[in-house]
Amino acid sequence: MTGNPDKSLTIDTHHHIYPPRYVTANLRRIVEDSFALPPLEAMACGLPVITSVNNGGSQIITEGVDGFVLSDPRDTIALSMLLRRLYQDRDLCALIGENSARTAQGYTWERNARETWGVLMAAMAKKGQPAASRENI
């Protein structure tokens, strides 16, 4: 959904990119994903995110602080209530969006590489193999 300057809602079926002041929400139905990037990308843009527990990315969201997590992704009533709440309470929408942008800033490609490297090194150590240094790779 995108909010027009006159505050009416339109459905964005073609995933157009609008200037940030026009965007109210980016709707994508993701029923299950180990770590869907679209919610994190939306958070990085300062948009409030509603996802479900089936999205691995939901683990970075603090409920009601920087987004919302549905316990059932098929619960259309809960989803519509959250959408209505965000649409009607522009201050809440802005606050959640600001908080989500701050949260997303902590999830960089560098952090991902560092944490993945740590997991790989721990797995090698567990198997009894010497851990490789960054210089050897």
Buried (B, 14 or more C-beta within 10 A) or exposed (E): BBBEEEEEEEEBEEEEEEEEEBBBBBBEEBEEBEEBEBBBEBBBBBBBBBBBEBBEBBEBBEEEEBBBBBEEBEEEEBBEEBBEBBBEEEEBBEBBBEBBBEBBEEBEEEEEEEEEBEEEBEEEEEEEEEEEEEEEE
